[in-house]
Amino acid sequence: MKKPNQKSEVRSQKSKVVLGCYLILLSAIYSLFCLLSPVVHADEISSRAAIVMEASTGRILYGKNPNLKLPPASTTKLMTAMVVLDRIPPSSAVVISERAATISRIRAFRAGETVTVETLLNAALIKSANDAAFALAEAVAGTEEKFAELMNQKVIALGLEDTCFINATGLPGYGQHTTAYDLAKMLRHALRYPLIKEIISTKASRISTEEGRAIFIRNSNRLLWEDESMLGGKTGYTRAAKHCLVCAGGQGNETVIAAILGAPSRGKLWKESETLLERGHKILQGSEEPVMHFTRADYKTSIQPASYTQKIPEVKEVPRKKTHKKMAKKKTKPAKSARNARNFKPNHAYGEGKGSGGDKG
């Protein structure tokens, strides 16, 4: 028979074993949570592609589908601004052509007005005016087609391996695409241009033509009003691209760049951009780990050549009713849908929104 003190000793040992097992289980659960937590965070980002980059080094801190090719929308205007400033001074005068004035509903000027390059850059980067971007392209290269060649030369020089431009505005068209990674690299380089850095951080501005007409423009980047750490950025939207933003935010001496492509709504764009910037700073401070996330569904629905073309509707022949009497063959007019098919013309890259998803900045 065991003595009372022996029984208490056995109970004490059992308690220690149970406590040890419990601690081991808690440790395992905590380790598993640490491993899975980045994935949980990644799922919070509903945009098709996103990235956070350390501005000083270019190091990737967070990524979701960073190399997925998607339409850039008006974020294109960052490249337009860099190419322009590489070739002509901001004080140069430009006359707005008839074509520039009618290129899109998102415009700031009238045909025949004279403005400086700096004024056009303000309109293009703050208001996201497509006429301003087009006028800049004409001023530099004569035509937008030739200007696009200069843009792609700059793309190669910056090492943007998954980017191609066909226009200066970002309006949709065949072959125009970028990635979140390339877009972040683009802004990182654009911040080295003092004038671009100043313009994209401006909340609102009053610009004027040489004829004296004053124009008030307001930045399409709402985060400039809501986030004191926001250093600036560029928005974009078309129906094909959905909502896009590339921006930079600073805390102390640290600056991080966040790029988002394909956000489902404007509200999601602002919220997820703030989330990404905050996460980037936490990773730099060591409180979170870098993470890369890929979603197969988004890659399956990535941009294809057919994305910017409208298919000709199929014409189905209507079967004739059988009759017992012999009827002479008559020439019939083609069906209305068949006439539409023959007269079909694909949407121009600069459509105002009905078929091409005109850019809204």
Protein Blocks (a to p, Z undefined) as FASTA:
>chain_A
ZZfklmmmmmmmmmmmmmmmmmmmmmmmmmmmmmmmmmmmmmmpmbfbdcdddfknopaf
bdchklbccdekjmlmmmmmmmmmmmpcfkbccdddfklmmmpmbdcbdehiacdfklmm
mmmmmnopaklmmmmmmmmnopaklmmmmmmmmmmmnopakbccfbfnopacehiacdfk
lmmmmmmmmmmpmklmmmmmpfbdcdddfkopacddddfblklmmmmklgbdcddddfkl
mpaddddddehjbccddddehiabfklmmmmmmmmmmmmmmmmnopaccdddddfklmmm
gccfklmcccddddddddddddfbdcddddddddfklmmmmmpccddfkbghlmnopaeZ
Z
